[in-house]
Amino acid sequence: MRTLLVLLISIAGTGVLALPAQAQTIWSRPYQPNQIALEAVVPDLPADDASAASGAAFLTATRSLNDNVELAVELPVARYATDATASTAVGNPYVGIGLSSSSRPILLELGIRIPAAPTNEALRAGQRADPGRTAAFRDESVAPSALLNGRLPLGRRASLRLRTGLTYASADRLDEEGTENRWRLPYSAQLWWNGERFMSGLSVEGRPRLSGSEPDRSTHRAVVSVMLDGGRVQPGLLAGTGLDPLVQDGRFVTVAGLTVSVSYGR
């Protein structure tokens, strides 16, 4: 907990997170419009000299224009710190629109990430701390996405949320001229339980690459989240692990985080 608070304060202290920004994440409370949220995530970094203040923060916001149209924005910021040095990087901001059905629990997200991420050590932390998102810290050009969400009730308190779609981006080829087109198929499945005061979720997510010459790094994870179901403020905790290293090598590559969201305009 102390590690996450240090990360949150360290990144916010840079002054970059002055504007509210949301793209739905795998631990966010499903189908809640008009929210401002701050999420701090600490990944398992392979470098031995990385300090506890390394990770990423995501400042997000949604705004409903009417019962069927919602605007969403997100500002990601990453930080990589050692005992001697520290670097901070603004990731690729997200701007999108959500189109929901009046008769069925489905939501279509159409969005785009605007290239802004520089090349420095902070990207290493950011790329390992963005489960459930389109790529927020990749060195790619403008990256559009189309994601379809669906929700299935499983009794009075439980529900299953499914999400999948396509993302596209182009990136400069390493040591070669030209660009490489990258298509990905992000997906997630979330099992939510609504208790008297708390919500808990078990989520599985991935972002496999459908095209590209380079082998894709593992982005498949499982995440457990717990959230206080407050009227306007919903703080939460999350913890997860990468699935590929767990299955292939028996290694736990962990990710943990703190979240807090505030509802407004209701």
N, C-alpha and C positions, 0 to 999 in steps of 0.2 A: 504493500500500500504506500509506504514512504517513497519507494522508487517511482511509482506512478505520479505522485504529487510533485516530486522533484522535476520529472519530465514536463509535467503540465506547466509549472511555474517557469521553468527554463525557457520553454518555447514561447509562452505568452509574453515573457519579458522582452523578447526581441521587438515587440510592437507590430509584428506582422499580422496577428490575429485581431485586428481592430474591426473587421467587417464580418457580419454574420454570413454563414454560408450553409445543403444536405443532398446527398445522394443516398438512397436507402442502403443500409449495411445489413449484414446477416444477424446482428444482434439488436437492431432497432425495433422499437415497438411497432407491430404491423398496423398499417392503415390509420396513422394518426397525422392528420394535416395540421398546418400552422404550428410548427415547432422550430425552436432554435436548440441546437445540440452541440456539445463539445465532447469529443472522445479522445482520450490519450491511450496509446497502444505501445507496449514495450515488447519487441520481438527477441528471440534468441539469436544473438549475433555471433558468428564464428570467431571473430577477432578477440584475442585474449585481453587486449588493452582497452576495449570498449567499456565505458563507464555506465552506471545505472541510469544516467540522464539521456541515453541514446534511445531513439524511437520516433514516433510520429504523432501528430495531433491533427484532428479534422474538425473544423468549425463549419457547421452546416445549418441550413434553414429551408423550410418549405412554406409556401403561401398558397392557399386555395383561392382561386379566382371565382369559382362557383362550385356547384356540387360535382362537376365532372372534369374540371381542369385545375391542375396544380402546378405551380412553378417550384423548381428546386435548384439550389446552388450549393457549392461546396468549395472550401478553401483548405487544401492539405499543406502541412508544414512538417518537415523532418529535421531531426537534429542527430548528429553523430559527435560524440564527445569522448575524449580520453583524458588522462591526468594532465597531459601537456597542451592539447589543442582541442578546439571545438569548431564545427561548421554547421550552418543552418541553411536549408533550401526550401523555397516555396515550390510545391508540386504543381501539377497541371490542374488548374481550376475546372470545375464541372458546372455546366449550365444545362438544365433540362426542363422538360415539361411532362407531366403525368396526365394521362387520359383514362378516366375510370368509367365503368358501366353503371347505369342507374338500376339495372335489374340483376346483375351478376357480380360476384366479388372478384373482379379482374381489374388489373391496372396495366396500361401500356406506358412504359417510360421511353421517351425519345430524348437523347441528350448528346452532348459533345464535350470532350476535354480539350482545353486550349493549351498548346505547348508553352510551358514556362520553366520547366525543371532544368536547372543548370547541371553541369557535371562536376560533382564533388562528393566527398565521403558521405555526406548526409543522405544521398540517394540510396546507399546500401541499407541504411536503417529503414528508410521509407518503403522500399520495395518489399521488405519482409514484414511490414506492419499494416498492410492494406487488404486483409481478407474480406471477401464479399463485395469488393468494389471493382469497377473498371480501373485499368491501370492508372494510378495517380502519380507515380514517380518514374515513368518510363521515358526514355529519350526519343519520343516519337513525335510526329507532326500531329496536326489536328485529328482527333480520334472520335468519330461518331459511334453511337451505340443505340440499339433497340432491344429492350428487355420487356418480357411479358411476365406479370405476376398473377398468381391465382391463389385463392384461399379456400380450403375445404374444412368445414366444421367436423370435429370428431367428438361428439357428445357436447355436454353443457359447458365444460371448461377447457377442452383441448381443441386445437386446430392445427392444420398442416398448411404451410405456405410454400408454394413452389415458384421458382423464378428461373428463367432461361432466356436466351436471345443471342444476338450476334454483336460483336464489336469489330471495328476495322481501324487499322493505323498503318502508316508507312514509316520506315526508318532508314537512315543512311546505312549502307553496307559497310562493315568494317574492312578497311584496307582495300576497298573496291569502289568503283564509281557506280552511281545509280542508287536506287532505293529498293527496299524489300517490302512487299505487301504482306501484312500480317492480319489474318482473320482468326478470331478467338470465339469460343463458345462458352461463355460464363454460365454457371448454373448454381443453384443452391436449393436445399430442402430444409425447412425449419419445422420442428415440432414444438409448439408452444402450449404451456399449461398456465391457466389463469387461476391463481389462488385467491384467498381472501384479501391479502395485502401485497403479495408478491407475484410477479410473472417469472417463469423460468423457461428456458429454451435450449434445445439441442439442435445444432445446425451442422450441415455438411455442405461445403462449397468447393468449387474448382473453377479454373480458368484455362482449360487446355487450348493449345494453339492448333488451328486447322490447317494453316499454311505457313511457309517460311523455311529457309534453308538451315537455320540454326536449331539445334535441339532445344526444346522448351524446358525451362526449369519448373520444378514441382510447385504448384500453387494449390494443391488439394489439401483442405484442412477440415478438422472437426472442432467445433466451438461450443462450449457450455456457457450460458449467460443467465444471470439472475438480476431482476429489476424490481425496485419498489414501485408499486402501482399507485403513485400519488395522484392527486387531483390535477395539479398543474406541473409539478416537478417530479421527474422520474430518474433518480440516480440508479446506476447499475454497475455490475462487475462482469467480467468475462475472462475465460481461460480456454486455451485450445492447443492443438498440436498438429503438425504436418502429418498427413496420412502416408505419403510416399516413403519418407525415411523410416516411419514406424513399421510399415509392411516390409520394406526391402531390407533394412538394416537393423531393425529393432531399436532405433534411436527416437527419443522424444525431442522434437524441435518445437519449442513452446512459443506461445504468444499469450500475453495477458493485457488487460486494460481496465480503465475506469471510464464510465460514460455518465453524462447528465444531460437531460433534455427538459426544456421548459415549454409548455403549451401556452399559446396566446390567442387572442382574438376570438374567443368562443363565448 
